[in-house]
């Protein structure tokens, strides 16, 4: 083995170690990245040749966490890792977005990047090391790539910025971002914030970039020591300069005219496609199939150039807008009468129909991942059906893109959705994209916010979102920042920068950079332009609904929440859940109980009663209060006869609490037979006379509540002779429920 190691020192004294040459040596490149007890294995492989007719970069990134890494068994019947979780997909997307722009444009061989978590102690966040591991594996391979990059998590904890914070630090952070960059330039940003300013966000990005530079230098040294500075030769795309020139001469002016026409998406797309086909038909028929991929590449370059020059030279965009102009917006709330809350948000040719649904704690999303366990009280799901773009194909499951866009919108709204003591409900927002032409994730943020308010969720502040673009000139310093970009402006532009926030600050961001040399001045301008755009969009939203509805709709289930002492949790649940299940069945409610701690550190039970019928909720509440009420001597209770024995009756005075009403305490006059006065199921008022200090048994009296007859004399009770049977029937006595028991000798 030729094991080579590099160590990176973080500002707080922690170290990151990169090792190669020990594991997975048959891969084109592999490394182990370690920080503390957290270890990631990254391996990259590349096909020897590109497949025919492939004109894109077929990069596949997979991130997988092994349960054994944290000493845990996987759940489920099979007891093995299954399909990728949402978290693993999101980490894989972060890696992909940082790596993909740096592969050569004409390199089309399949590349597979696999990053596995192989050791973890739950202290350090492994996703903060995943991008570094993937880049280092590429760095020690001969795969053509213009890296290295690194990816770090930057957080602001207690007012201080730090790199790669622990899980505990992240809980207290008001800025939590993942930043990827080369030594020279920022490549990708994604994260959430608690209403911070644009300047604070930019400061955090710069802070992260300084740490990334040291990690890039370490990878360059590693590449040199491994001897992989020269990358492999690959089959470049073939070119035909005559066809290329003919394409530009034939198409450019007409493409510019189409771009400047200001038509809608489908009309413009059809016009470009018609021009493309018209030029293709100028090529001899016998050569068309062979040349069509080449022609498509040249035509795409013509289309891209025409659009970019139109924006840079004339300040006009594909739909006729100016660079700072937002597309027309219309909103509507309450569109779906059966939903708890609903909203339509339409901006230009992008439309989201969002719903908000309230549920119980049982409806919360459960997380059982390698390092993350618990529940999410607020969830957001994003759906992107093919018909939203006019595609004629079937929808097949949830895509990685849908998971990524949904997560961004969730992060945007999470800071303003009340949770915990402020809101007993589980909250689910679903965004269905019905039309799409740019920034459907930001439409989801706006529609989701409106749906929450329509539902009556008491959000802290409204949130809006906007997607910014960038068009820059390779030959000069000229550039244009675009507000509210179209799909084509995203595809043909240099940046996709999404920003969400309240009037008081940013809540989430996602940025992908496709060019080198993006300055912080450009980022600052984009952030300021985004702030103005967000304010405009929020103003349009507020015209529809400006604050959460004061009351829920009539069909929205209600929740009553009470806190009970911890010792009553078991009594409410009952043996095997019998008591709580019986209450739910009888009252038509859903009851959940969660163990918690009060301010003094005592164990308490938080009980949620959830139902659509007020009478049912009230009945369940009364039952629970009865269970948790402590009987008091001297108090009068309305009880129910639950059993009758020879010596009295057992009366339930509170749910689950029975006491003995002795035959002598039924009436002032002598009662010969209990059944002469009481029947099973009778309701009777009784007074609690005594609680046995040792057994907790309750002694009740009915006669104490009845008028005492004149001249009444209490009968004299004869003492029982020592050793005599308790009921006068041989060696048996009756217990407090009338069951016959063998008499025990007192000495025994």
FENVENFEN-V202965 format. One record per residue. RES is the residue in one small letter. SS is DSSP state (helix for helix, strand for strand, loop for the rest). Layout:
RES/SS  RES/SS
//
This chain:
x/loop  x/loop  x/loop  x/strand  x/strand  x/strand  x/strand  x/strand  x/strand  x/loop  x/loop  x/loop  x/loop  x/loop  x/strand  x/strand  x/strand  x/strand  x/strand  x/strand  x/loop  x/loop  x/loop  x/loop  x/loop  x/loop  x/loop  x/loop  x/strand  x/strand  x/strand  x/strand  x/strand  x/strand  x/strand  x/loop  x/loop  x/strand  x/strand  x/strand  x/strand  x/strand  x/strand  x/strand  x/strand  x/strand  x/loop  x/loop  x/loop  x/loop  x/loop  x/loop  x/loop  x/loop  x/loop  x/loop  x/loop  x/loop  x/strand  x/strand  x/strand  x/strand  x/strand  x/strand  x/strand  x/loop  x/helix  x/helix  x/helix  x/helix  x/loop  x/loop  x/loop  x/loop  x/loop  x/loop  x/loop  x/loop  x/loop  x/loop  x/loop  x/loop  x/loop  x/loop  x/loop  x/helix  x/helix  x/helix  x/helix  x/helix  x/helix  x/helix  x/helix  x/helix  x/helix  x/helix  x/helix  x/helix  x/helix  x/helix  x/helix  x/helix  x/loop  x/loop  x/loop  x/loop  x/loop  x/loop  x/loop  x/loop  x/strand  x/strand  x/strand  x/strand  x/strand  x/strand  x/strand  x/strand  x/strand  x/loop  x/loop  x/loop  x/loop  x/strand  x/loop  x/loop  x/helix  x/helix  x/helix  x/helix  x/helix  x/helix  x/helix  x/helix  x/helix  x/helix  x/helix  x/helix  x/helix  x/loop  x/loop  x/loop  x/loop  x/loop  x/loop  x/loop  x/loop  x/loop  x/loop  x/strand  x/strand  x/strand  x/strand  x/strand  x/strand  x/strand  x/strand  x/loop  x/loop  x/strand  x/strand  x/strand  x/strand  x/loop  x/loop  x/strand  x/helix  x/helix  x/helix  x/helix  x/helix  x/loop  x/strand  x/strand  x/strand  x/strand  x/strand  x/strand  x/strand  x/strand  x/strand  x/loop  x/loop  x/loop  x/loop  x/strand  x/strand  x/strand  x/strand  x/strand  x/strand  x/strand  x/strand  x/strand  x/strand  x/strand  x/loop  x/helix  x/helix  x/helix  x/helix  x/helix  x/helix  x/helix  x/helix  x/helix  x/helix  x/helix  x/helix  x/helix  x/helix  x/helix  x/helix  x/helix  x/helix  x/helix  x/helix  x/helix  x/helix  x/helix  x/helix  x/helix  x/helix  x/helix  x/helix  x/helix  x/loop  x/loop  x/loop  x/loop  x/loop  x/loop  x/loop  x/loop  x/loop  x/loop  x/loop  x/loop  x/loop  x/loop  x/helix  x/helix  x/helix  x/helix  x/helix  x/helix  x/helix  x/helix  x/helix  x/helix  x/helix  x/helix  x/helix  x/helix  x/helix  x/helix  x/helix  x/helix  x/helix  x/loop  x/loop  x/loop  x/loop  x/loop  x/helix  x/helix  x/helix  x/helix  x/helix  x/helix  x/helix  x/helix  x/helix  x/helix  x/helix  x/helix  x/helix  x/helix  x/helix  x/helix  x/loop  x/loop  x/loop  x/loop  x/helix  x/helix  x/helix  x/helix  x/helix  x/helix  x/helix  x/helix  x/helix  x/helix  x/helix  x/helix  x/helix  x/helix  x/helix  x/helix  x/helix  x/helix  x/helix  x/helix  x/helix  x/helix  x/helix  x/helix  x/helix  x/helix  x/helix  x/helix  x/helix  x/helix  x/loop  x/loop  x/loop  x/loop  x/loop  x/loop  x/loop  x/loop  x/loop  x/loop  x/loop  x/loop  x/loop  x/loop  x/strand  x/strand  x/strand  x/strand  x/strand  x/loop  x/loop  x/loop  x/loop  x/loop  x/loop  x/loop  x/strand  x/strand  x/strand  x/strand  x/strand  x/strand  x/strand  x/loop  x/loop  x/strand  x/strand  x/strand  x/strand  x/strand  x/strand  x/strand  x/strand  x/strand  x/strand  x/loop  x/helix  x/helix  x/helix  x/loop  x/strand  x/strand  x/strand  x/strand  x/loop  x/loop  x/loop  x/loop  x/strand  x/strand  x/strand  x/strand  x/loop  x/strand  x/strand  x/strand  x/strand  x/strand  x/strand  x/strand  x/loop  x/helix  x/helix  x/helix  x/helix  x/loop  x/loop  x/loop  x/loop  x/loop  x/loop  x/loop  x/loop  x/loop  x/loop  x/helix  x/helix  x/helix  x/helix  x/helix  x/helix  x/helix  x/helix  x/helix  x/helix  x/helix  x/helix  x/helix  x/helix  x/helix  x/loop  x/loop  x/loop  x/loop  x/loop  x/helix  x/helix  x/helix  x/loop  x/loop  x/loop  x/strand  x/strand  x/strand  x/strand  x/strand  x/strand  x/strand  x/strand  x/strand  x/strand  x/loop  x/loop  x/loop  x/loop  x/helix  x/helix  x/helix  x/helix  x/helix  x/helix  x/helix  x/helix  x/helix  x/helix  x/helix  x/helix  x/helix  x/helix  x/helix  x/helix  x/loop  x/loop  x/loop  x/loop  x/loop  x/loop  x/loop  x/loop  x/strand  x/strand  x/strand  x/strand  x/strand  x/strand  x/strand  x/strand  x/strand  x/loop  x/loop  x/loop  x/loop  x/loop  x/loop  x/strand  x/strand  x/strand  x/strand  x/strand  x/loop  x/loop  x/loop  x/helix  x/helix  x/helix  x/helix  x/helix  x/helix  x/loop  x/loop  x/strand  x/strand  x/strand  x/strand  x/strand  x/strand  x/strand  x/strand  x/loop  x/loop  x/strand  x/strand  x/strand  x/strand  x/strand  x/strand  x/strand  x/strand  x/strand  x/loop  x/loop  x/loop  x/loop  x/loop  x/loop  x/helix  x/helix  x/helix  x/helix  x/helix  x/helix  x/helix  x/helix  x/helix  x/helix  x/helix  x/helix  x/helix  x/helix  x/helix  x/helix  x/helix  x/helix  x/helix  x/helix  x/helix  x/helix  x/helix  x/loop  x/loop  x/loop  x/loop  x/loop  x/loop  x/loop  x/loop  x/loop  x/loop  x/loop  x/loop  x/loop  x/loop  x/loop  x/strand  x/strand  x/strand  x/strand  x/strand  x/strand  x/strand  x/strand  x/helix  x/helix  x/helix  x/helix  x/helix  x/helix  x/helix  x/helix  x/loop  x/helix  x/helix  x/helix  x/helix  x/helix  x/helix  x/helix  x/helix  x/helix  x/helix  x/helix  x/helix  x/helix  x/loop  x/loop  x/strand  x/strand  x/strand  x/strand  x/strand  x/strand  x/strand  x/strand  x/loop  x/loop  x/loop  x/loop  x/loop  x/strand  x/strand  x/strand  x/strand  x/strand  x/strand  x/strand  x/strand  x/strand  x/loop  x/loop  x/helix  x/helix  x/helix  x/helix  x/helix  x/helix  x/helix  x/helix  x/helix  x/helix  x/helix  x/helix  x/helix  x/helix  x/helix  x/loop  x/loop  x/loop  x/loop  x/loop  x/loop  x/loop  x/strand  x/strand  x/strand  x/strand  x/strand  x/strand  x/strand  x/strand  x/strand  x/strand  x/loop  x/loop  x/strand  x/strand  x/strand  x/strand  x/strand  x/strand  x/strand  x/loop  x/loop  x/strand  x/strand  x/strand  x/strand  x/strand  x/strand  x/helix  x/helix  x/helix  x/loop  x/loop  x/loop  x/loop  x/loop  x/loop  x/loop  x/loop  x/helix  x/helix  x/helix  x/loop  x/loop  x/loop  x/loop  x/loop  x/loop  x/strand  x/strand  x/strand  x/strand  x/strand  x/strand  x/strand  x/strand  x/strand  x/loop  x/loop  x/loop  x/loop  x/loop  x/loop  x/strand  x/strand  x/strand  x/strand  x/loop  x/helix  x/helix  x/helix  x/loop  x/loop  x/loop  x/loop  x/loop  x/loop  x/loop  x/loop  x/loop  x/loop  x/loop  x/loop  x/loop  x/loop  x/loop  x/loop  x/loop  x/loop  x/loop  x/loop  x/loop  x/loop  x/loop  x/strand  x/loop  x/loop  x/strand  x/strand  x/strand  x/loop  x/loop  x/loop  x/loop  x/loop  x/strand  x/strand  x/strand  x/loop  x/loop  x/loop  x/loop  x/loop  x/loop
//
